[in-house]
């Protein structure tokens, strides 16, 4: 009994991996129950008669507008032609209701004089989602729940490259909480933490587009990236942020005549070029920020380098 094809078929039908076996021409020779069930549940176009299908032709049709299908097709053919001993691919396969990820494994199978290709698809969604959550947490500041410095650096570089390629303006603002040490010393670190959280929440409301990012730069400093936004628009937005912060009336006794928290801002707008870099942009905005702080705080110094004229706003 243990040597019968039916017994082996029953074993394969208990496996959760979706398994298909094809010949070297791509014709389907075998599918297990998991493969058949997945096709039925996902409106497989050929689930009524799998054995009349050519797997390679199905992949070729999908590869016309799907990069993963194109990669899978190349990988399967490389095993068929013996260019590779085996092939692996992790790919997304989302349903209408949830994200899904699978791992494809392609290996040859020799039975006497015949050579077949075994293709299995394992659902790895749980692992991928866990990895994505870890990556997300690694890019979020634990206290303020906005992007951290690592995320900021990555995003700024991506937005810099995009704006350089398309000749679009890029604005970058450095924002520092005035007299924050005084607040921490007088009211305590818990109050200071709450203050940082309030500022982060407000600032984050000003980064609503995919080309925007609000981040904690470090300590009591924040940063705002605004991709494809003109100098005038960026200055209006930052002035509005300062106004709304004032309306929050976050207490900072002794810091100024109003005894409320204020901020100093350095803003630069430019069109990225090969002669500059994101690092120099940060340094320029930081320099403007400290000019504001040295001149009395609670202000903004903004410079427009996206045009030939030297526009400045105080």
Helices and strands as residue ranges (DSSP letters): H 5-13, E 18-23, E 28-31, H 33-41, G 50-52, H 55-63, H 67-80, E 86-92, E 101-111, E 114-123, H 125-138, H 149-166, E 169-177, H 180-187, H 189-204, E 212-218, E 221-227, H 231-248, E 263-271, H 278-294, E 300-304, E 311-313
